[in-house]
Amino acid sequence: MLKIFSFRSLAITTHFADRLFLASQNKAPVCVGIDPVFEKMPAKLRDQTDPNCAAEVIALFEEFTINVLQAAANHAACVKFQSACFERYHHLGVDLLQRMLKLANEMGLITINDAKRGDIGISAAHYGAGCLGRTHYSDLGTHPGADSLTCNAYLGEDSLQPLLDVAAKEGKGLFALVRTSNPGGDTIQNLVLAEGHTVCQAVATMIAELGEQSIGDCGYSHLGAVVGATQPDQAVNLRVLMPRQIFLVPGFGAQGGGPEDVKACFNDDHFGAIITASRSVIYAYQTDPNKNWAQAIDDAAEDLSQQIQSILKG
Amino acid sequence: MLKIFSFRSLAITTHFADRLFLASQNKAPVCVGIDPVFEKMPAKLRDQTDPNCAAEVIALFEEFTINVLQAAANHAACVKFQSACFERYHHLGVDLLQRMLKLANEMGLITINDAKRGDIGISAAHYGAGCLGRTHYSDLGTHPGADSLTCNAYLGEDSLQPLLDVAAKEGKGLFALVRTSNPGGDTIQNLVLAEGHTVCQAVATMIAELGEQSIGDCGYSHLGAVVGATQPDQAVNLRVLMPRQIFLVPGFGAQGGGPEDVKACFNDDHFGAIITASRSVIYAYQTDPNKNWAQAIDDAAEDLSQQIQSILKG
């Protein structure tokens, strides 16, 4: 009986949606996207670095990322790592990503590995174990993995199930790509089906059904959805189809989404969405070269947080 | 074994499709899939390995993979690495994958990184550089990267363009997921559109158009398609929609596709498809425990090659 009781009480705090709900209340429902690119690094760091030496670039990325994490810890519920930026530097980049995921957790941040994985069967299970699961090896030590992972749903529900199993077991989450904000996103996602819905609406329906497997006390699922913030009508419609999905909303700031686009993604509880901004925060020093670069990032993260909070109040 | 070296010049062989065409003529249009999983490794290797030490598992995978590459080099045009199996072991696995891609090239094999990547804008460019492109760093040395990469087309044509740019520049290729062989593949891919086609047929049309950017002398594009081998009617239809795409066809053997399913994927030139088998080849020793494990893999690769050649002749 004691075991059941502790499991239940533990489950209340460990469900991914509940953790994200709490963090959003404590700070703001915003996410800082970490997409380090050598050419865009602060000149002071870049000038000391040989771009042809991967270890030097990775050391630069580490110093940069630690500062971004500090800014995010001050103002945001979570951080999203763009896996491609790290994978580009092969094993050195992958090692840094794992270490930064761990550090972000230690700084109180919820992490998203924006790796957009999607595979079937045992391969999906491997992605679940490698990208999302906690790992312990005698030589590598313990790594928490990411708290959540972005994933591609084109391969169908059985491609997501192995990831959902890891997520449910470890109090972690997924964000399935439903509607993306790039110009070419329309080509497949906006095709109209014979039954009247669009393709992305069919994906949304599949995600809503799959997400019923695990709903937190806050009313949201461990399976969320990536929904671009550039078309408010579509966001309203997808909100109806996916009432229990937390929307991860890129496209605010640099990609062009504005306040009304963002508001459409939230529910009446002022939750149900996490607004993510990458370039407009982490490269904020580019528009204000006189400011200390780390301070510029912190200011931009604070500004993002305040903008979203005032949109929600308005 | 059939060995026909054709008249084609060096310049011609640098297009990915032409390289694959030649390799398929020299050996057979088959691919050995390398999906190493600790629990399935030969008992002799596994018993010497501590599964809790990542470096020991990776050393085991290296010995295993080298033997698989030798078998593939004897009988197959190419090898396909399941990235998830390597990524599971974090930076150690990613490092091994890079080294094995290089070794496979040195053994005369064309490589496919089955990583199913898909992202937009600069992130897609990073995947192109990191997964597909040649790299040189003063500390990491030169790596050829993969000759080709599997990718997900749900995000639309602009998500594929940065990958296509790398492929065109470096004589490499892509295989976009069109129709997968898993049971849940139907859920999105087989939905019927208002205009009459299915979603995967719309993806196929997009892929065929994009692939026109770069056609080799053999008549095929650097942009191929993943088409599961379990529904011959669909394969025939997709062949019509994508006449210039090389089909990467999983599902032969372990996943249930048979000769007729496979035949439907080829064109009259006996090319246009690469049949890939993973478990039925690399774990062949499981069904014949008295045979030396490396010999069992070689025999299974030879058997696969002969089966496909006789299907093409029949």
Interface residues (C-beta under 8 A of the other chain):
Chain A: D35 V37 D50 N52 C53 A54 A55 Q82 A84 C85 E87 R88 Y89 H90 H91 L92 G93 V94 D95 Q98 D114 K116 R117 G118 D119 I120 G121 I122 S123 A124 H126 Y127 A129 G130 C131 T135 H136 Y137 S138 D139 L140 H143 N152 A153 Y154 L155 G156 E157 D158 S159 L177 T180 N182 P183 G184 G185 D186 T187 I188 Q189 L191 V192 L193 A194 V199 A202 V203 M206
Chain B: D35 V37 D50 N52 C53 A54 A55 Q82 A84 C85 E87 R88 Y89 H90 H91 L92 G93 V94 D95 Q98 D114 K116 R117 G118 D119 I120 G121 I122 S123 A124 H126 Y127 A129 G130 C131 T135 H136 Y137 S138 D139 L140 H143 N152 A153 Y154 L155 G156 E157 D158 S159 L177 T180 N182 P183 G184 G185 D186 T187 I188 Q189 L191 V192 L193 A194 V199 A202 V203 M206
